[in-house]
Amino acid sequence: MTTDLLDNKWARIFAGLAATFVWIVLVIQFYLQLTNPDVDVAIGERIVRFFSYFTTLTNIIVATAWTAVAFFPGTRIGGFFCKASMLTAVAVYISIVGLIYSLFLRGVWNPAGWQKFADHSLHDASPIFFVVFWLVFVEKGELRWNDPLKWLGYPLVYVLYSLVRGAFVNWYPYWFADASTLGYPAAFRNALLVLVAFLIIGLIFTAIGKLARKKTVAAAS
């Protein structure tokens, strides 16, 4: 567990404010999803689709992690989310959200009004805030080189869920994983590339953590 994080009031204040912001934006996005006049599906399907976006799920994880750090540090869930490995994994996940959106999705549509606010909040602000939080407050000396492999579990399960569900309902959250349009070879190839990106970004975060640790030890010496 990252003890320095739990003892740092500024880290907990940052986490509390950021968690509140992301939860509010998620509620706004949920409302927009339910009331979108351009989506002609039943309310149940709208709800399922909301929770089928990697952006939504990852921002829920981000908000939960910040909530645990800020308000429940002494509990079991607080201890789980306050681990350096867990917080780094979340930083990797939300970084991928921002990168994938900027590279492949930002130019696909042009949101306006509250949708634009929610869009930029979940894809831009949330990743930036969490990476800053990770850089400034999280003790990174516990990270191991095999951690990025462990962190692949969540995106792997998500990819499998998206492809399997998409095969049954003919709807995919993201165009680059749309097997009905691209075909399964292309969809699987794109999914594999995304998983490789997770691994690479995970290794970069781990390297940054180890470098920071070396500098801290050198300064202490």
N, CA, C and O of each residue as an XYZ file, in Angstrom:
884
protein
N       0.854     -1.197      0.000
C       0.000      0.000      0.000
C       0.889      1.246      0.000
O       1.953      1.250      0.620
N       0.460      2.290     -0.686
C       1.218      3.518     -0.759
C       0.922      4.373      0.467
O       0.009      5.199      0.454
N       1.702      4.167      1.526
C       1.450      4.830      2.803
C       1.544      6.347      2.679
O       0.714      7.068      3.233
N       2.565      6.841      1.944
C       2.735      8.286      1.789
C       1.507      8.919      1.164
O       1.159     10.054      1.489
N       0.852      8.202      0.280
C      -0.340      8.718     -0.372
C      -1.463      8.917      0.634
O      -2.148      9.939      0.607
N      -1.656      7.949      1.518
C      -2.726      8.024      2.502
C      -2.482      9.120      3.529
O      -3.429      9.680      4.082
N      -1.228      9.422      3.782
C      -0.882     10.446      4.763
C      -0.814     11.847      4.161
O      -0.653     12.830      4.883
N      -0.936     11.934      2.853
C      -0.799     13.217      2.171
C      -2.177     13.851      2.001
O      -2.974     13.394      1.182
N      -2.457     14.892      2.762
C      -3.786     15.508      2.703
C      -4.056     16.131      1.345
O      -5.198     16.157      0.887
N      -2.996     16.640      0.690
C      -3.191     17.263     -0.620
C      -3.562     16.217     -1.669
O      -4.353     16.483     -2.574
N      -2.980     15.024     -1.537
C      -3.333     13.939     -2.455
C      -4.797     13.564     -2.280
O      -5.500     13.320     -3.260
N      -5.253     13.519     -1.039
C      -6.643     13.137     -0.771
C      -7.607     14.241     -1.183
O      -8.710     13.954     -1.647
N      -7.208     15.494     -1.020
C      -8.050     16.601     -1.487
C      -8.157     16.566     -3.010
O      -9.249     16.691     -3.566
N      -7.023     16.395     -3.677
C      -7.006     16.295     -5.138
C      -7.913     15.161     -5.582
O      -8.744     15.332     -6.474
N      -7.749     13.997     -4.952
C      -8.535     12.820     -5.323
C     -10.027     13.059     -5.081
O     -10.860     12.659     -5.895
N     -10.365     13.705     -3.972
C     -11.765     13.960     -3.659
C     -12.428     14.882     -4.667
O     -13.545     14.620     -5.114
N     -11.744     15.958     -5.026
C     -12.286     16.892     -6.011
C     -12.404     16.245     -7.386
O     -13.409     16.403     -8.077
N     -11.361     15.514     -7.770
C     -11.357     14.871     -9.082
C     -12.430     13.789     -9.166
O     -13.105     13.654    -10.186
N     -12.582     13.023     -8.091
C     -13.615     11.978     -8.072
C     -14.997     12.585     -8.234
O     -15.813     12.088     -9.010
N     -15.257     13.658     -7.504
C     -16.558     14.322     -7.599
C     -16.827     14.791     -9.027
O     -17.929     14.621     -9.549
N     -15.820     15.375     -9.644
C     -15.956     15.860    -11.021
C     -16.280     14.724    -11.980
O     -17.203     14.845    -12.786
N     -15.540     13.627    -11.908
C     -15.753     12.518    -12.850
C     -17.108     11.860    -12.621
O     -17.786     11.509    -13.586
N     -17.519     11.685    -11.362
C     -18.835     11.105    -11.099
C     -19.947     11.974    -11.689
O     -20.899     11.457    -12.273
N     -19.825     13.274    -11.536
C     -20.840     14.183    -12.087
C     -20.890     14.067    -13.609
O     -21.970     14.016    -14.197
N     -19.724     14.026    -14.238
C     -19.687     13.912    -15.698
C     -20.269     12.576    -16.153
O     -20.960     12.524    -17.170
N     -20.006     11.513    -15.429
C     -20.567     10.204    -15.781
C     -22.097     10.226    -15.693
O     -22.777      9.632    -16.529
N     -22.625     10.900    -14.695
C     -24.082     11.023    -14.580
C     -24.640     11.805    -15.770
O     -25.671     11.439    -16.334
N     -23.953     12.880    -16.142
C     -24.378     13.664    -17.300
C     -24.350     12.812    -18.562
O     -25.290     12.836    -19.357
N     -23.270     12.061    -18.743
C     -23.143     11.210    -19.925
C     -24.224     10.124    -19.942
O     -24.754      9.788    -21.001
N     -24.541      9.588    -18.786
C     -25.591      8.573    -18.689
C     -26.936      9.158    -19.109
O     -27.689      8.528    -19.851
N     -27.231     10.355    -18.636
C     -28.482     11.019    -19.012
C     -28.527     11.275    -20.519
O     -29.553     11.053    -21.161
N     -27.418     11.739    -21.073
C     -27.357     12.000    -22.514
C     -27.555     10.722    -23.315
O     -28.193     10.732    -24.368
N     -27.005      9.623    -22.812
C     -27.159      8.333    -23.489
C     -28.627      7.895    -23.489
O     -29.133      7.390    -24.491
N     -29.292      8.094    -22.370
C     -30.691      7.662    -22.254
C     -31.637      8.516    -23.079
O     -32.688      8.040    -23.509
N     -31.274      9.771    -23.304
C     -32.197     10.701    -23.974
C     -31.777     11.053    -25.394
O     -32.376     11.928    -26.019
N     -30.758     10.382    -25.907
C     -30.263     10.683    -27.254
C     -31.327     10.337    -28.306
O     -31.658      9.164    -28.477
N     -31.862     11.333    -29.006
C     -32.921     11.063    -29.993
C     -32.420     10.359    -31.244
O     -33.215      9.828    -32.018
N     -31.097     10.350    -31.449
C     -30.532      9.727    -32.649
C     -30.303      8.227    -32.493
O     -29.931      7.551    -33.452
N     -30.523      7.712    -31.297
C     -30.316      6.284    -31.039
C     -31.677      5.617    -30.906
O     -32.395      5.847    -29.932
N     -32.026      4.800    -31.873
C     -33.358      4.183    -31.909
C     -33.315      2.763    -31.343
O     -33.475      1.785    -32.073
N     -33.096      2.666    -30.025
C     -33.109      1.371    -29.350
C     -33.848      1.522    -28.027
O     -34.060      2.637    -27.551
N     -34.232      0.414    -27.447
C     -34.971      0.425    -26.182
C     -34.099      0.928    -25.043
O     -32.872      0.933    -25.145
N     -34.734      1.350    -23.963
C     -34.028      1.918    -22.817
C     -33.035      0.934    -22.222
O     -31.946      1.326    -21.801
N     -33.406     -0.353    -22.185
C     -32.493     -1.356    -21.638
C     -31.223     -1.466    -22.452
O     -30.131     -1.588    -21.896
N     -31.359     -1.424    -23.768
C     -30.190     -1.498    -24.641
C     -29.335     -0.245    -24.505
O     -28.109     -0.319    -24.580
N     -29.972      0.901    -24.305
C     -29.209      2.137    -24.097
C     -28.331      2.037    -22.842
O     -27.176      2.462    -22.833
N     -28.913      1.464    -21.793
C     -28.162      1.307    -20.544
C     -26.994      0.356    -20.742
O     -25.880      0.630    -20.297
N     -27.251     -0.762    -21.410
C     -26.185     -1.737    -21.659
C     -25.084     -1.108    -22.495
O     -23.900     -1.318    -22.232
N     -25.468     -0.343    -23.493
C     -24.465      0.299    -24.347
C     -23.626      1.305    -23.577
O     -22.422      1.422    -23.806
N     -24.261      2.031    -22.662
C     -23.514      2.990    -21.844
C     -22.383      2.287    -21.107
O     -21.258      2.784    -21.056
N     -22.691      1.124    -20.535
C     -21.683      0.387    -19.779
C     -20.820     -0.521    -20.670
O     -19.996     -1.284    -20.166
N     -21.011     -0.436    -21.978
C     -20.209     -1.229    -22.903
C     -19.065     -0.440    -23.518
O     -18.253     -0.994    -24.260
N     -18.997      0.834    -23.217
C     -17.888      1.653    -23.710
C     -16.697      1.554    -22.752
O     -16.853      1.668    -21.537
N     -15.532      1.345    -23.309
C     -14.326      1.274    -22.490
C     -14.106      2.596    -21.759
O     -13.635      2.614    -20.621
N     -14.449      3.700    -22.419
C     -14.326      5.010    -21.779
C     -15.160      5.083    -20.506
O     -14.681      5.542    -19.469
N     -16.396      4.634    -20.588
C     -17.281      4.664    -19.417
C     -16.738      3.794    -18.295
O     -16.608      4.243    -17.157
N     -16.424      2.553    -18.622
C     -15.952      1.625    -17.597
C     -14.663      2.116    -16.946
O     -14.503      2.023    -15.729
N     -13.750      2.636    -17.752
C     -12.470      3.067    -17.206
C     -12.629      4.321    -16.359
O     -11.953      4.464    -15.341
N     -13.507      5.228    -16.759
C     -13.732      6.404    -15.928
C     -14.443      6.042    -14.625
O     -14.245      6.706    -13.608
N     -15.259      5.008    -14.647
C     -15.852      4.513    -13.396
C     -14.749      3.987    -12.477
O     -14.768      4.229    -11.270
N     -13.793      3.268    -13.058
C     -12.655      2.778    -12.276
C     -11.842      3.947    -11.725
O     -11.445      3.938    -10.560
N     -11.596      4.949    -12.565
C     -10.858      6.136    -12.143
C     -11.566      6.831    -10.981
O     -10.944      7.151     -9.968
N     -12.870      7.062    -11.135
C     -13.630      7.732    -10.083
C     -13.659      6.908     -8.798
O     -13.585      7.454     -7.698
N     -13.768      5.594     -8.951
C     -13.771      4.714     -7.777
C     -12.432      4.749     -7.060
O     -12.382      4.793     -5.831
N     -11.344      4.731     -7.829
C     -10.005      4.777     -7.241
C      -9.806      6.079     -6.479
O      -9.323      6.072     -5.347
N     -10.174      7.188     -7.093
C     -10.040      8.476     -6.412
C     -10.930      8.550     -5.176
O     -10.525      9.092     -4.147
N     -12.128      8.012     -5.276
C     -13.042      8.004     -4.131
C     -12.453      7.200     -2.978
O     -12.527      7.612     -1.820
N     -11.870      6.052     -3.305
C     -11.262      5.206     -2.280
C     -10.104      5.912     -1.593
O      -9.976      5.854     -0.371
N      -9.262      6.578     -2.372
C      -8.113      7.292     -1.814
C      -8.571      8.442     -0.929
O      -8.031      8.657      0.156
N      -9.576      9.182     -1.405
C      -9.993     10.389     -0.698
C     -10.835     10.121      0.546
O     -10.661     10.775      1.574
N     -11.744      9.158      0.446
C     -12.758      9.003      1.494
C     -12.720      7.686      2.261
O     -13.285      7.597      3.351
N     -12.065      6.661      1.717
C     -12.060      5.349      2.368
C     -10.657      4.743      2.456
O     -10.480      3.565      2.145
N      -9.668      5.519      2.869
C      -8.288      5.006      2.871
C      -8.053      3.869      3.850
O      -7.167      3.042      3.636
N      -8.838      3.818      4.929
C      -8.615      2.790      5.936
C      -9.415      1.527      5.726
O      -9.347      0.612      6.547
N     -10.176      1.452      4.641
C     -11.017      0.291      4.387
C     -10.327     -0.691      3.443
O      -9.246     -0.421      2.919
N     -10.983     -1.842      3.239
C     -10.422     -2.847      2.332
C     -10.353     -2.322      0.904
O      -9.356     -2.527      0.212
N     -11.412     -1.644      0.461
C     -11.397     -1.109     -0.895
C     -10.367      0.013     -1.026
O      -9.746      0.185     -2.075
N     -10.197      0.775      0.062
C      -9.174      1.814      0.051
C      -7.787      1.221     -0.069
O      -6.950      1.714     -0.825
N      -7.548      0.159      0.683
C      -6.260     -0.501      0.604
C      -5.988     -1.092     -0.766
O      -4.853     -1.081     -1.244
N      -7.042     -1.612     -1.401
C      -6.896     -2.197     -2.732
C      -6.515     -1.141     -3.765
O      -5.596     -1.344     -4.558
N      -7.224     -0.015     -3.751
C      -6.977      1.011     -4.758
C      -5.772      1.887     -4.443
O      -5.290      2.600     -5.323
N      -5.278      1.852     -3.217
C      -4.135      2.686     -2.866
C      -2.797      2.016     -3.159
O      -1.747      2.612     -2.922
N      -2.819      0.808     -3.661
C      -1.582      0.136     -4.043
C      -0.992      0.806     -5.274
O      -1.718      1.194     -6.189
N       0.329      0.938     -5.291
C       0.993      1.598     -6.413
C       0.716      0.880     -7.722
O       0.502      1.522     -8.750
N       0.717     -0.448     -7.691
C       0.473     -1.214     -8.903
C      -0.926     -0.971     -9.439
O      -1.116     -0.851    -10.650
N      -1.912     -0.896     -8.542
C      -3.285     -0.675     -8.965
C      -3.455      0.724     -9.542
O      -4.076      0.889    -10.592
N      -2.914      1.725     -8.871
C      -3.040      3.093     -9.351
C      -2.303      3.289    -10.674
O      -2.741      4.063    -11.524
N      -1.191      2.591    -10.842
C      -0.459      2.681    -12.110
C      -1.239      2.000    -13.226
O      -1.270      2.487    -14.357
N      -1.868      0.875    -12.907
C      -2.711      0.204    -13.901
C      -3.834      1.130    -14.351
O      -4.121      1.229    -15.544
N      -4.465      1.804    -13.405
C      -5.545      2.739    -13.743
C      -4.999      3.879    -14.601
O      -5.658      4.320    -15.543
N      -3.804      4.352    -14.279
C      -3.183      5.415    -15.077
C      -2.950      4.944    -16.516
O      -3.137      5.709    -17.462
N      -2.548      3.698    -16.672
C      -2.352      3.129    -18.012
C      -3.674      3.057    -18.751
O      -3.764      3.470    -19.907
N      -4.698      2.539    -18.097
C      -6.010      2.379    -18.734
C      -6.576      3.719    -19.208
O      -7.030      3.840    -20.346
N      -6.547      4.721    -18.331
C      -7.150      6.004    -18.697
C      -6.282      6.741    -19.712
O      -6.796      7.535    -20.500
N      -4.981      6.490    -19.702
C      -4.109      7.076    -20.730
C      -4.457      6.526    -22.104
O      -4.472      7.264    -23.089
N      -4.736      5.229    -22.168
C      -5.137      4.608    -23.433
C      -6.458      5.200    -23.913
O      -6.651      5.406    -25.112
N      -7.365      5.472    -22.982
C      -8.640      6.114    -23.345
C      -8.366      7.419    -24.095
O      -8.931      7.663    -25.161
N      -7.500      8.247    -23.533
C      -7.188      9.523    -24.165
C      -6.463      9.364    -25.487
O      -6.763     10.071    -26.449
N      -5.502      8.437    -25.546
C      -4.714      8.245    -26.762
C      -5.557      7.693    -27.902
O      -5.499      8.201    -29.021
N      -6.340      6.653    -27.624
C      -7.171      6.041    -28.660
C      -8.188      7.041    -29.187
O      -8.448      7.115    -30.388
N      -8.755      7.805    -28.269
C      -9.751      8.786    -28.698
C      -9.120      9.848    -29.599
O      -9.680     10.202    -30.637
N      -7.969     10.345    -29.201
C      -7.317     11.389    -29.985
C      -6.861     10.882    -31.346
O      -6.924     11.615    -32.333
N      -6.398      9.628    -31.408
C      -5.858      9.091    -32.652
C      -6.925      8.593    -33.613
O      -6.779      8.752    -34.825
N      -8.006      7.986    -33.096
C      -8.934      7.278    -33.968
C     -10.393      7.725    -33.891
O     -11.182      7.390    -34.775
N     -10.763      8.467    -32.861
C     -12.182      8.742    -32.664
C     -12.543     10.223    -32.674
O     -13.684     10.574    -32.976
N     -11.605     11.087    -32.355
C     -11.919     12.507    -32.222
C     -12.472     13.103    -33.522
O     -13.369     13.946    -33.491
N     -11.935     12.663    -34.657
C     -12.369     13.206    -35.931
C     -13.603     12.547    -36.518
O     -14.087     12.957    -37.573
N     -14.120     11.523    -35.837
C     -15.261     10.781    -36.370
C     -16.575     11.519    -36.142
O     -17.512     11.380    -36.928
N     -16.647     12.313    -35.057
C     -17.886     13.033    -34.793
C     -17.588     14.395    -34.184
O     -16.464     14.663    -33.758
N     -18.600     15.251    -34.146
C     -18.425     16.624    -33.674
C     -19.509     16.952    -32.649
O     -20.518     17.566    -32.997
N     -19.317     16.551    -31.393
C     -20.345     16.779    -30.367
C     -20.505     18.257    -30.046
O     -19.597     19.055    -30.277
N     -21.663     18.611    -29.515
C     -21.933     19.998    -29.148
C     -22.628     20.036    -27.787
O     -23.146     19.024    -27.316
N     -22.632     21.200    -27.170
C     -23.342     21.386    -25.909
C     -22.805     20.522    -24.781
O     -21.595     20.370    -24.613
N     -23.735     19.957    -24.009
C     -23.345     19.118    -22.878
C     -22.601     17.861    -23.326
O     -21.754     17.344    -22.597
N     -22.920     17.370    -24.528
C     -22.207     16.192    -25.018
C     -20.730     16.513    -25.265
O     -19.853     15.687    -25.012
N     -20.475     17.703    -25.754
C     -19.091     18.124    -25.959
C     -18.365     18.239    -24.621
O     -17.214     17.822    -24.491
N     -19.050     18.809    -23.629
C     -18.457     18.920    -22.293
C     -18.123     17.540    -21.737
O     -17.012     17.316    -21.257
N     -19.080     16.613    -21.799
C     -18.853     15.264    -21.280
C     -17.757     14.564    -22.065
O     -16.920     13.863    -21.496
N     -17.770     14.760    -23.372
C     -16.791     14.123    -24.250
C     -15.369     14.536    -23.874
O     -14.501     13.684    -23.683
N     -15.137     15.826    -23.771
C     -13.793     16.318    -23.445
C     -13.414     15.996    -21.997
O     -12.243     15.761    -21.698
N     -14.383     15.986    -21.119
C     -14.100     15.684    -19.714
C     -13.610     14.257    -19.540
O     -12.632     14.011    -18.834
N     -14.297     13.308    -20.190
C     -13.975     11.890    -20.005
C     -12.775     11.436    -20.827
O     -12.070     10.505    -20.438
N     -12.540     12.096    -21.969
C     -11.448     11.663    -22.845
C     -10.181     12.502    -22.711
O      -9.093     12.040    -23.055
N     -10.312     13.726    -22.214
C      -9.159     14.620    -22.119
C      -8.821     14.973    -20.666
O      -7.717     14.706    -20.190
N      -9.788     15.576    -19.976
C      -9.519     16.042    -18.612
C      -9.205     14.894    -17.665
O      -8.223     14.951    -16.924
N     -10.026     13.857    -17.685
C      -9.835     12.732    -16.766
C      -8.464     12.071    -16.941
O      -7.778     11.853    -15.942
N      -8.032     11.741    -18.173
C      -6.689     11.170    -18.330
C      -5.582     12.103    -17.840
O      -4.652     11.665    -17.163
N      -5.683     13.386    -18.182
C      -4.635     14.327    -17.775
C      -4.584     14.441    -16.254
O      -3.506     14.386    -15.662
N      -5.739     14.598    -15.626
C      -5.777     14.728    -14.170
C      -5.209     13.492    -13.479
O      -4.476     13.602    -12.496
N      -5.556     12.308    -14.002
C      -5.094     11.101    -13.309
C      -3.594     10.894    -13.489
O      -2.912     10.475    -12.554
N      -3.082     11.181    -14.668
C      -1.636     11.030    -14.880
C      -0.872     12.026    -14.004
O       0.167     11.687    -13.437
N      -1.383     13.247    -13.895
C      -0.751     14.226    -13.000
C      -0.787     13.723    -11.562
O       0.209     13.806    -10.843
N      -1.931     13.205    -11.149
C      -2.061     12.635     -9.798
C      -1.040     11.532     -9.592
O      -0.383     11.481     -8.553
N      -0.899     10.642    -10.577
C       0.050      9.533    -10.482
C       1.484     10.045    -10.379
O       2.261      9.568     -9.552
N       1.829     11.010    -11.217
C       3.200     11.540    -11.228
C       3.553     12.234     -9.913
O       4.666     12.090     -9.406
N       2.607     12.978     -9.372
C       2.897     13.810     -8.205
C       2.790     13.053     -6.886
O       3.611     13.251     -5.990
N       1.792     12.191     -6.760
C       1.460     11.652     -5.444
C       1.753     10.167     -5.219
O       1.915      9.750     -4.072
N       1.822      9.372     -6.262
C       1.924      7.920     -6.082
C       3.381      7.489     -5.937
O       4.225      7.819     -6.770
N       3.662      6.747     -4.867
C       4.972      6.144     -4.662
C       5.127      4.979     -5.634
O       4.314      4.056     -5.633
N       6.175      5.021     -6.467
C       6.264      4.077     -7.573
C       7.333      2.995     -7.384
O       7.590      2.203     -8.291
N       7.942      2.970     -6.217
C       9.034      2.031     -6.005
C       8.612      0.571     -5.986
O       9.453     -0.315     -6.138
N       7.310      0.304     -5.801
C       6.828     -1.074     -5.722
C       6.601     -1.710     -7.086
O       6.335     -2.909     -7.162
N       6.696     -0.944     -8.157
C       6.371     -1.467     -9.490
C       7.388     -2.513     -9.930
O       8.577     -2.410     -9.630
N       6.895     -3.528    -10.653
C       7.731     -4.598    -11.179
C       7.564     -4.675    -12.692
O       6.536     -4.264    -13.230
N       8.573     -5.200    -13.375
C       8.537     -5.257    -14.836
C       7.449     -6.184    -15.364
O       7.008     -6.033    -16.504
N       7.012     -7.145    -14.548
C       5.948     -8.045    -15.010
C       4.551     -7.502    -14.732
O       3.563     -8.123    -15.124
N       4.452     -6.354    -14.062
C       3.137     -5.764    -13.782
C       2.335     -5.468    -15.051
O       1.139     -5.761    -15.085
N       2.952     -4.892    -16.107
C       2.161     -4.600    -17.314
C       1.466     -5.815    -17.914
O       0.396     -5.683    -18.509
N       2.056     -6.989    -17.767
C       1.398     -8.202    -18.256
C       0.141     -8.500    -17.443
O      -0.876     -8.917    -17.996
N       0.213     -8.286    -16.139
C      -0.946     -8.510    -15.278
C      -2.058     -7.508    -15.601
O      -3.243     -7.835    -15.533
N      -1.660     -6.299    -15.948
C      -2.642     -5.250    -16.224
C      -3.429     -5.505    -17.511
O      -4.438     -4.842    -17.754
N      -2.988     -6.447    -18.332
C      -3.682     -6.745    -19.582
C      -5.009     -7.479    -19.357
O      -5.818     -7.591    -20.278
N      -5.231     -7.970    -18.155
C      -6.438     -8.744    -17.882
C      -7.712     -7.976    -18.187
O      -8.606     -8.483    -18.863
N      -7.790     -6.754    -17.688
C      -8.998     -5.940    -17.893
C      -9.262     -5.642    -19.372
O     -10.366     -5.914    -19.844
N      -8.300     -5.097    -20.125
C      -8.588     -4.843    -21.547
C      -8.850     -6.109    -22.346
O      -9.623     -6.082    -23.303
N      -8.217     -7.223    -21.969
C      -8.449     -8.479    -22.686
C      -9.888     -8.946    -22.495
O     -10.550     -9.338    -23.456
N     -10.372     -8.906    -21.257
C     -11.763     -9.285    -20.989
C     -12.716     -8.347    -21.727
O     -13.733     -8.786    -22.263
N     -12.385     -7.060    -21.753
C     -13.243     -6.097    -22.449
C     -13.311     -6.387    -23.948
O     -14.391     -6.355    -24.538
N     -12.178     -6.666    -24.555
C     -12.142     -6.966    -25.995
C     -12.985     -8.199    -26.304
O     -13.764     -8.200    -27.257
N     -12.830     -9.237    -25.508
C     -13.599    -10.465    -25.722
C     -15.091    -10.199    -25.551
O     -15.905    -10.679    -26.340
N     -15.449     -9.433    -24.521
C     -16.856     -9.090    -24.301
C     -17.421     -8.346    -25.503
O     -18.504     -8.677    -25.985
N     -16.698     -7.344    -25.988
C     -17.182     -6.518    -27.095
C     -17.392     -7.339    -28.359
O     -18.392     -7.169    -29.056
N     -16.446     -8.233    -28.655
C     -16.550     -9.033    -29.873
C     -17.665    -10.077    -29.765
O     -18.404    -10.304    -30.723
N     -17.779    -10.705    -28.603
C     -18.808    -11.738    -28.434
C     -20.193    -11.110    -28.435
O     -21.091    -11.585    -29.130
N     -20.372    -10.043    -27.659
C     -21.686     -9.393    -27.635
C     -22.037     -8.815    -29.000
O     -23.181     -8.903    -29.444
N     -21.050     -8.224    -29.659
C     -21.288     -7.661    -30.973
C     -21.757     -8.686    -31.981
O     -22.559     -8.381    -32.863
N     -21.252     -9.914    -31.847
C     -21.663    -10.976    -32.768
C     -23.138    -11.322    -32.595
O     -23.790    -11.766    -33.541
N     -23.662    -11.120    -31.392
C     -25.066    -11.451    -31.127
C     -26.015    -10.290    -31.430
O     -27.119    -10.515    -31.925
N     -25.608     -9.062    -31.143
C     -26.520     -7.916    -31.283
C     -26.165     -7.016    -32.464
O     -26.889     -6.069    -32.771
N     -25.049     -7.318    -33.121
C     -24.603     -6.544    -34.285
C     -24.392     -5.067    -33.939
O     -24.766     -4.180    -34.705
N     -23.794     -4.822    -32.789
C     -23.419     -3.469    -32.379
C     -22.082     -3.528    -31.656
O     -21.882     -4.346    -30.758
N     -21.169     -2.647    -32.060
C     -19.837     -2.600    -31.467
C     -19.571     -1.178    -30.978
O     -19.920     -0.221    -31.669
N     -18.968     -1.021    -29.812
C     -18.749      0.319    -29.254
C     -17.843      1.195    -30.122
O     -18.009      2.414    -30.161
N     -16.883      0.573    -30.821
C     -15.899      1.345    -31.568
C     -15.737      0.786    -32.980
O     -15.762     -0.427    -33.190
N     -15.572      1.690    -33.937
C     -15.548      1.275    -35.338
C     -14.381      0.352    -35.662
O     -14.508     -0.514    -36.527
N     -13.241      0.519    -34.983
C     -12.067     -0.288    -35.317
C     -12.175     -1.719    -34.782
O     -11.314     -2.555    -35.056
N     -13.243     -1.996    -34.012
C     -13.483     -3.360    -33.546
C     -14.789     -3.912    -34.095
O     -15.293     -4.925    -33.611
N     -15.336     -3.245    -35.106
C     -16.622     -3.646    -35.683
C     -16.416     -4.803    -36.657
O     -16.128     -4.598    -37.836
N     -16.569     -6.011    -36.144
C     -16.327     -7.198    -36.970
C     -17.348     -7.342    -38.088
O     -17.047     -7.940    -39.121
N     -18.554     -6.804    -37.900
C     -19.591     -6.917    -38.932
C     -19.236     -6.096    -40.168
O     -19.639     -6.437    -41.280
N     -18.489     -5.026    -39.975
C     -18.084     -4.164    -41.090
C     -16.684     -4.500    -41.593
O     -16.463     -4.603    -42.799
N     -15.757     -4.669    -40.685
C     -14.366     -4.898    -41.059
C     -14.054     -6.361    -41.349
O     -13.109     -6.674    -42.072
N     -14.868     -7.260    -40.771
C     -14.545     -8.677    -40.829
C     -13.737     -9.071    -39.604
O     -13.043     -8.242    -39.016
N     -13.828    -10.325    -39.224
C     -13.159    -10.768    -38.002
C     -11.634    -10.700    -38.068
O     -11.018    -10.347    -37.063
N     -10.990    -11.018    -39.194
C      -9.528    -10.886    -39.226
C      -9.059     -9.473    -38.890
O      -8.134     -9.296    -38.098
N      -9.702     -8.459    -39.498
C      -9.307     -7.079    -39.234
C      -9.650     -6.673    -37.803
O      -8.867     -5.985    -37.148
N     -10.814     -7.096    -37.319
C     -11.218     -6.746    -35.959
C     -10.268     -7.359    -34.934
O      -9.877     -6.696    -33.974
N      -9.897     -8.626    -35.136
C      -8.957     -9.279    -34.222
C      -7.575     -8.633    -34.307
O      -6.890     -8.480    -33.295
N      -7.172     -8.256    -35.515
C      -5.876     -7.591    -35.670
C      -5.858     -6.271    -34.922
O      -4.896     -5.964    -34.217
N      -6.923     -5.486    -35.074
C      -6.996     -4.206    -34.372
C      -7.036     -4.391    -32.860
O      -6.428     -3.626    -32.111
N      -7.757     -5.412    -32.426
C      -7.819     -5.699    -30.987
C      -6.440     -6.062    -30.454
O      -6.052     -5.640    -29.365
N      -5.703     -6.852    -31.236
C      -4.350     -7.241    -30.826
C      -3.440     -6.020    -30.746
O      -2.635     -5.901    -29.822
N      -3.566     -5.114    -31.712
C      -2.753     -3.905    -31.701
C      -3.064     -3.050    -30.477
O      -2.161     -2.464    -29.881
N      -4.332     -2.978    -30.105
C      -4.717     -2.213    -28.917
C      -4.101     -2.845    -27.664
O      -3.611     -2.134    -26.787
N      -4.125     -4.168    -27.582
C      -3.531     -4.849    -26.429
C      -2.018     -4.621    -26.372
O      -1.445     -4.457    -25.295
N      -1.389     -4.613    -27.530
C       0.049     -4.314    -27.584
C       0.302     -2.894    -27.092
O       1.278     -2.636    -26.387
N      -0.587     -1.972    -27.470
C      -0.455     -0.587    -26.998
C      -0.566     -0.525    -25.478
O       0.175      0.216    -24.830
N      -1.492     -1.303    -24.905
C      -1.606     -1.362    -23.445
C      -0.293     -1.827    -22.827
O       0.173     -1.261    -21.839
N       0.290     -2.847    -23.408
C       1.541     -3.390    -22.869
C       2.665     -2.362    -22.953
O       3.423     -2.184    -22.000
N       2.768     -1.689    -24.095
C       3.831     -0.702    -24.280
C       3.669      0.460    -23.311
O       4.630      0.873    -22.663
N       2.458      0.983    -23.213
C       2.220      2.097    -22.288
C       2.473      1.656    -20.847
O       3.002      2.421    -20.040
N       2.091      0.412    -20.529
C       2.355     -0.109    -19.194
C       3.841     -0.164    -18.896
O       4.268      0.183    -17.795
N       4.630     -0.596    -19.868
C       6.083     -0.649    -19.686
C       6.670      0.751    -19.534
O       7.608      0.952    -18.762
N       6.123      1.713    -20.265
C       6.594      3.095    -20.147
C       6.318      3.636    -18.752
O       7.185      4.268    -18.149
N       5.121      3.394    -18.234
C       4.797      3.853    -16.884
C       5.700      3.175    -15.848
O       6.162      3.811    -14.901
N       5.940      1.890    -16.043
C       6.815      1.171    -15.117
C       8.234      1.734    -15.160
O       8.870      1.905    -14.120
N       8.721      2.017    -16.353
C      10.056      2.589    -16.502
C      10.148      3.953    -15.826
O      11.140      4.258    -15.163
N       9.102      4.776    -15.997
C       9.072      6.081    -15.338
C       9.102      5.909    -13.825
O       9.796      6.639    -13.117
N       8.336      4.930    -13.338
C       8.311      4.671    -11.907
C       9.666      4.252    -11.366
O      10.094      4.720    -10.311
N      10.333      3.377    -12.088
C      11.648      2.908    -11.641
C      12.689      4.023    -11.722
O      13.561      4.129    -10.860
N      12.593      4.852    -12.758
C      13.505      5.970    -12.881
C      13.310      6.965    -11.734
O      14.276      7.481    -11.170
N      12.047      7.222    -11.401
C      11.748      8.119    -10.293
C      12.280      7.556     -8.981
O      12.786      8.294     -8.136
N      12.160      6.237     -8.822
C      12.647      5.575     -7.621
C      14.173      5.714     -7.508
O      14.695      5.977     -6.425
N      14.875      5.538     -8.611
C      16.338      5.652     -8.593
C      16.772      7.066     -8.224
O      17.726      7.259     -7.471
N      16.059      8.048     -8.765
C      16.404      9.421     -8.454
C      16.151      9.735     -6.985
O      16.909     10.478     -6.362
N      15.075      9.161     -6.431
C      14.761      9.384     -5.012
C      15.830      8.774     -4.120
O      16.267      9.390     -3.148
N      16.250      7.548     -4.460
C      17.294      6.860     -3.686
C      18.615      7.604     -3.788
O      19.337      7.751     -2.802
N      18.927      8.076     -5.006
C      20.180      8.798     -5.204
C      20.196     10.098     -4.416
O      21.213     10.473     -3.834
N      19.037     10.794     -4.404
C      18.946     12.052     -3.652
C      19.077     11.803     -2.154
O      19.689     12.591     -1.433
N      18.491     10.689     -1.695
C      18.565     10.365     -0.260
C      19.984      9.996      0.161
O      20.393     10.237      1.296
N      20.732      9.403     -0.781
C      22.108      9.018     -0.479
C      23.027     10.228     -0.432
O      24.225     10.085     -0.189
